[in-house]
Amino acid sequence: MSAIFDSISEPVARRVTAGLAKIGLVLRSRAWKGAGNAGVTPSQGHALALLRDAPEGLRLAGLAKLLCISAPTASDMVNVLAAKGLVAKQPGRDRRSINLVLTPEGEASADRTREWPDFLADAVDTLPAVEQAGLLRGLVRVIRALQVNGDIPMQRMCVSCHFFRPYAHDDPLNPHHCAYVDAPFGDRHLRLNCGEHQLADAAEQEAHWQRFIAPAEPPASTAQSNVR
């Protein structure tokens, strides 16, 4: 009987995408509401959040890349934030570069941006712990696919980090290993933006990725038997 639904249902990927799009609409709506209260636009709030997660600051080109906007657009945004006293421009590593950092007022404003998606965190928290970990793992895979396709810039995730050791332990709850802190961790601990991230070279990333996804993909014969 399940074959009936296979023929009349949209592909799962399309339905998941539709669900994510609906969540995205609500996130934008909440961001505009929160941004209005904070005296910044959602894009400006996003910039503050990115600078908050980069204690050593960011160069303009780096911020523009993370925001997926042009350098001139990012420059205009930074000038507005600087005029509001939220961002400071400091000399970079060389004379021609400028490093962008948050002022104390900017840090306070950035902290308020963390509250914008709290409603969604509350919704995710209704899932059992194992489903939350599975959702996080799935998001990691989707984000990486977007990176590979060039749709989004590189994110500081565990799976692209030099210190990541996937499935280094037999412990099913904590199978991975972080060489930076020299400790095991599980899928529930995967990070999407780690301050200690050190980008691995292409070969190392690919090797770690293949190791990371292998346990989640059973042989075709097993998958077919599960469908039956």
N, C-alpha and C positions, 0 to 999 in steps of 0.2 A: 504493500500500500504506500510505502514511503516514496516509491517511484512517481506517484501522482504529484507530490509536492516538489520533487526534483524537477518536474517538467513545467510547473506553473510558478515556481518561485524565482525571484531575481537571484543572481549569484550572491553568495554570502559576502564577498568583498564589496559589492555595491551597497548592500544593506548596512554593513558596518560603516562604510563611508558616509552614507546618509545619516546614520546616528551620530557620527563624529561632527558632521556639518551642523546638525542641530545643536550639539553641545557648544560648537564654536560660536554660533549665533548668540547663545545665552551668555557665553564668556565675554563677547564683545559688548553686549548690552550692560552687563554688570561692570565691565571695565570703564565704560563711559560714565556710568553713575558714580563709581568710586573716584574716577579721575576728576569729575566735576567738583566733588567734595575736597579733593586734594589740591585743586588749582593747577592741574596739568592735564594734558591729553593722554589717551591710552598709549600712544606711541612714545610720548615723553616718559610716561611711567615705566614702559618696557625698557627704555634706555637707562633709567635710574636703577632698575632691577639688575640689569646686566653689569652696570658699574659697581653695584653693591656686591655682586658675586666675583668681582675682580679687585681685591684690596690693593693691588699694586697699580691699578688704573688700566686704561685702554687707550690705544692710539685711535685717532679719528677713523682711519681706514678699517681698523679692526671692529670698531663699534658699528660702522656702516654695514660691514659684512654680516655681523650677527643679526642686525635688524633687517637685512635683505633690502637695503635702500642704497641710493647713490651717495657718493661722498659729499656732493654739494648739498643734498637734502639733509644728510646727517650734520653737516656743518651748520646749516640754518637752525636745526633743532638744538644743537649744543649751544649756539649763541643765545637762544631764548632761555635755555636752562641756566646758562651762566648769568644772564641778566636777572633771573629770578633768585640768584644766589644759591642755586642747588648744585652746580657743577663748577669746578675750578680747573683752569688750564695751567699745567706745570711743564717745565722743560723736560723733554724726553731724553733718550740715551744719546742722541746726537743733536747738534744745534738746530737742525731743520725740523725736528719732530716735536710734537706736543703730546703730553700725556694728560688724559682726562681722568679726574678723580672726583668723588663726591665731597661736598662740604658737609659739616655737621647737619645743616638744614636739609641737605640732599639725602643724607643717610636716614633722617627721620621720615622724609617723604617716601623714600624707597621702602622703608619698613611698612608703611601704610599700604603700599601696593601688594604686599603679601596677603592682605586680607581680602583682596578682590575675588580670588577663586576659592575662598573657604567653603562656599556653598557646595562646590563640586567635590571638594575633599570630604565633606560630610556625607555626600551621596556615595562616594567610593567606599567610605568606611562602613557602609551597610553590607558590603560584600564580606564573605568569610575570608580569613587571612590567606588561605591557599589560592582563592580566586583573585585577590588583590595582587599577590605575587605573580600569578599567571598573566594578569592584565599588564603589569609592569614589564614583564619579559616580552610580551607581545608588542608593547609600545617601543621597546628598544629595537626590536626587529624592523618595525615600520619606519622608525626614524633613520635607522641605518640604510634602509632601502632608498629613502628620500635623499640621503647624503650621496649614496653611490650614483643616483640618477642626476645629481647636481641641482636638485630642487631646493635644498636647504644647505647652509654651510656646515662644516664639521662641528659636531657637538662634543663636549668633553665627557663622553660616556666611558664606562668601564671597558666596554668591548673594543674600544680603539686605543686603549691605554697600554703603555709599555709594561706596566706593573701587573696587568691582568693575567691570571693563570686559570683558565676555565677547567672545571672538573679535575682539579688537582687532588681532591680528597674523596674518600669513599662515603663520607657522611652525606646522606641524601638531603639533609636540611642545610648544610653548609659545604657544598661541593667545590666552590671556587676558592681562589686564594689571591689576596692582594699583597704583592711583594713590597709595596711601599710601607705598609704597617705590619707586614709579616703576620697576617692573620687570615683564617678562613672566613668565608661569607656565603650567603645564599642568594637566590634570585630576588628575594624580598629586600635585599640590601643594594641592588643594582642602582648606580647613580646615573642621572642624565646630565649632570653638570657638577663635576668634581674639581675643587680648587687645586688638588694635587695632580691633576691629569697631566700625563706626559705622553704625547702622541707617539705611538709605535710606528715603525716603518711599514711600508705597504705589505711586505712579505710576512712580517710578524703579525700584522692585523689580520691578514687572510687566514693564517694558520690558527690563530686564536678563535677567529669567527667560525671556522669549520668545526673546530672542537666544541665550541659553545652550542651550535645548533644541532650537532649530530645526535645527542641523546633525546632531543625533542621530536625527531623525525623517524618513526618506526619503519621497518622495511615494508615495501608495497604489499607483500602477502599478508603481513599482520594487519595493515590498515584495511585491506579488503575484507579480511575475516571479521574485523570489528564492525564494518558496515552491515554485513549479513546478520 
